[in-house]
Amino acid sequence: MGGGGVSHSLWTPNYGYQWDSDTQHCKDVNECETIPEACKGEMKCINHYGGYLCLPRSASVINDVHSENAAPPSAPRPRPPRPSLTASRHNACPQGYEPDGHGSCLDIDECRYRYCQHRCVNSPGSFSCQCEPGFQLASNNRSCVDVNECEMGAPCGQRCFNTYGTFICRCNQGYELDRDGFTCNDIDECSYSSYLCQFQCINEPGRFSCDCPQGYQLLGTRLCQDINECETGAHQCTEAQSCINFHGGYRCVEKNRCLEPYVQVSDNRCLCPTTNPLCREQPSSIVHRYMSITADRTVPSDVFQIQATSVYPGAYNAFQIRSGNEQGEFYIRQINNISAMLVLARPVTGPREYVLDLEMVTMNSLMSYRSSSVLRLTIFVGAYSF
């Protein structure tokens, strides 16, 4: 019904018709005129075929009936069998029908009174209300209330959110909604960027993880850090060996590495005695050192600083690579009289191992003195740039 809300209505399905001997038909009785104070208070009386309505004065009714001969507002329906004259004197038309003023009965189209919130379906002698998709009839069989599809088995793959008249599907982190609007597909994060992980990206349902090569461990969630097996004890070196860690692994080296005519004076230092004639043409000492660098290092790059441990007055020290640099990957940059820097000249890839004899030659021209000592530097180049 249009207008204001109906606080009270009265439908009086009284016989509502009387026989018209002139026309030999049943005619509607206008109860609003024949019944004194048919509607009381602030209600107004609306005549209807076979009865009347009491409605608020602010209400309006589409196609109100005010005339006994007014044609029904709806289109003609298939006519039921015409009642006999005897029956019409008592009840002109069956329930759900109304006379057309010509002795026949027509369907009453209740839908014209807007009884239903959404859709009204008229049927012979009655009507029914229907709701739009996403709604269902309330207990009054006229109003429509929202259906919570999420509680009724909505086909969402992961998460369902009810909305007015429908629902929407959402996915958990690491998934994306398919074009069908229901299915959640895993996002392959590893395919989007090669920088997610320092070494290897592993896609997993709804997430990804990073992995490191053997000899490394995760630092945080994405970076790789070398495992120092020599510190953790995860090595197999004996008591007669020293454990040397490098990027991605370790090496066991013998503590006694001195060969004739050298004698060992410490774990990493070999001395050639001056009393031995074989030592006259040999460096006076050899010191073993080890270090590790990463692969694909930018060049030129300072690698190792050589420092003289003792200085003779008036002596001049010169530094050079005595052996192990046949391909020219390194060179010496002398800093001053007592120190020099080993420089990587060309990019190197690993895994690889260099053994360089870095010689310091000490000369004194006034005293015609010349001697040398060697730093035997073993450089391990890791397999990766980290």
Buried (B, 14 or more C-beta within 10 A) or exposed (E): BEEEEBEEBBEBEEEBBBBEEEEEBBBBBBBBEEBEEBBEEEBBBBBBBBBBBBBBEEBEBEEBBEEBEBEBEBEEBEEBEEBEEEEBBEBBBBEBBBBBBEBBBBBBBBBBBEBBBEEBEBEEBEBBBBBEEBBEBEEEEBBBEBBEBBEEEBEBBBEBEBEEBBBBBEBEEBBEBEEEEBBBEBBEBBEEEEEBBBBEBEBEEBBBBBEBEEBBEBBEEBBBEBBBBBEEEEBEBEEEBBBBBBBBBBBBBEBEBBEEBBEBEEEBBBBBEEEEEEBEEBBBBBBBBBBBBBBBBEEEEEBBEBEBEEEBEEBEBBBBBBEBBEEEBBBBEBEEEBBBBBBBBEEBEBBBEBEBBBBBBBBBEEEEEEBBBBBBBBBBBBBBEB
